[in-house]
Structures are given as structure tokens and as C-alpha cells.
Amino acid sequence: MDTGGDRFDVAVVGAGPAGAAAALAARRAGATVLLLDKAAFPRDKPCGDGIAPHALDVLADLGVSPLSPEFAPVPALRLRGPGGGEVARPHARPAYTIPRTVFDHRLAEAARQSGATLVEHTVRRIEDRGDHAVLDGEIRAGAVVGADGAYSLVRRALGFAPNGPGHLALAIRGYAHAPDLPAEQRIVTTESGWPAYAWAFPIGDGRANIGYGEVLRDGPLTRRRLLDRLAELLPDVDTAAATDLRAHHLPLSTHRPPPAGGRLLLAGDALSLINPFTGEGIFYAVLSGALAGAAAAHGDDPAGRYRRALRDRLGPHLRHSRVAAALSQRRWVVDAAVRAAGRDQRVFDALIELGLGDGRLAPHTLTAIARAIPARRH
């Protein structure tokens, strides 16, 4: 492995959004950074490709803008509840759909241009030796940020297994020719396999990112079931002709390990930072990566610094999203939330903030949802 040296202040395992953000933040703090990924860029990562404005805010603070004219803003969202009710309203700020082949490459390249050393390499062994860490017996680092996904090696080095059933979702994603779809993100929830939903996110070039996912329970989910449900829930999209169909696991934030220990820090999917309410993870990835990278750049107690920063920035939101996930186990609560959002733009905006950003369950939102619950449920 040619790294141009064998000692770095920070090593980042995984160069996706969380890893690239960690590298950018560490470089801004003046650290020497080694950024490692098992694949060369550009490379695909199965995902819904939805980029919320909250993620763009974090990246702007790091001096990066991944936007370009070929990806048009998506100004609205249409949500169908499991009972069939719908709400369609404009976003307070538009979202985007940017294929991860493009998005991740731009962030990794920005990290490289900032001075990080980007290397294609699969890390197989990590040792925390107290005052430094060693990767694969040859690379020394003052701290290591694990941004290496749902089955993170860094997470295992900290002694924590991947998420299991009940806290892990499985989704399939593809790209469909869909030039006639309106300029809105569409999420279609379903009673079958609840909680589960399909999505269609227009990219702006005549294609849409489409997919279907549900939470894993006791038994396995077959590819055939995922594809059948996708076709059933998106009848106006030619799902049979979709390309690049790939499945992926989503470790939900309802079951997170400690974020750090010693010289090892976790960010993004490695920390199970997937919103259980929506499946969104890119905002969490870039935010946690930025916080981890900044903490790792300090030789003094990087784990403690990161735990405190993450708690201060995301702690209240994660508690509220966990409550929202518990409430959403009841389908009729979700139907009531859809009705309440249809009646009140403020409720709609609050749900978007909770599902795509760092919002909370405000009393006004809870009251509006409660009032939208049918009398027989009360």
C-alpha cells in the first residue's frame, strides 16, 4: 500500500460521504489525513440518492458544494400513508436527487484536493495501542474514523456487532426512465410488511431513482418480494425496465453502539445513523463525519471530544426520532400524521425536519396528529 508515508494524524476508513466529511474537517483543523476506500472512485453505492438541504448546509460549512446544473432541485414531496391517504406539499427548501456515483466522487475528490491522501485499499486489521492506532500492521494514526458502512471493521474492532433484525432494513434500488414524473419526491408506504415503503425520486435528466425497502424481522426478504412490491407500489413507472438494481442494508439509529472508544470513532452507517422514520442517512453521514474528523484531529481524548460533540449536536433529535419510530409502528398514527400534514403546512414542515434533518417532535405537531386520529382509536 503506497500512502506516501506511514504516520498520519487521522486515518479514515471509508471514503463515502461520512468519510469524506471526516477528512475535510480534519484537514481544516490542520491534521494529516489518510483516506482509505476499498473501491476506486467514481463507484456506485445503492441508495435513494436523495440529498436534503440539511446535508448541503454541513458540506457548505466544509467549503464544498456538490451541486451542478444537471441536477434540478426537487421542490415538493408527495407522501401516501399506509391507509391510502396522501399529502403533497412544497418543501420549505428544495431537495435534490444526485446519484451516489457522482455525489460520492465529488466529495472524495474535494477531500483529496484539501490535502488528504486518498488510497484504494481494503483495511483488514485495526489495533488501538493506546496513544495511536495501527492499520494492517503498517500504518500508524493518531486516531481512526470508521466510516466503513453497515458491516464496519472499525465497529467490530470496538467490540460491537452489526445491527440485527428489528433494527436493520433491506432495500432495493434502481434507475427508471421516467421523463413524465412530476418534479416531486414520492414516498408510498404500505401496510404489507409494515413499516415499509417505495420511493420515486426524479433526478432531472429524465430518470428517477426508484426503490422499495422494509425492516427485517424474523425471516429473510427475497429479491423477488422486493421487486414485486416495487412494481405494485409504483404502477406508473416501468420498474421491469429499471437498471442497476442493487439491494443494500440500512442499519437504523434505534440501535446504535457507543460512538467512540480510545482512538477509534464511528460515523455514518458504521454508527447505525439511518433515520428509522424515513431511511435517510446522508445528512447524518456528513454531520457525524464532520464532527468525528474535527475530534480526531485533536490528539487529546478524541473519543471524548466526539461523544460530547455528537451528543450536543444530535442527541435531542435522535431521542425524538426514536419516539417517532416507536409511534410509527402503529399504522393509524402514520395515517393521522399524513392527514395532519395535509391540513397544516407547519406540521408538514416539522415532519420533514424530523425525517430529513435534525428536527424534533414539537407540541404543535403532536397535538395536530392526535386531533387527526379517528375517534374510535381514541
Summary of the structure (lengths in Angstrom):
residues: 378
radius of gyration: 20.4
end to end distance: 63.1
largest distance: 68.1
contacts: 1390
relative contact order: 0.17
helix: 35%
strand: 26%
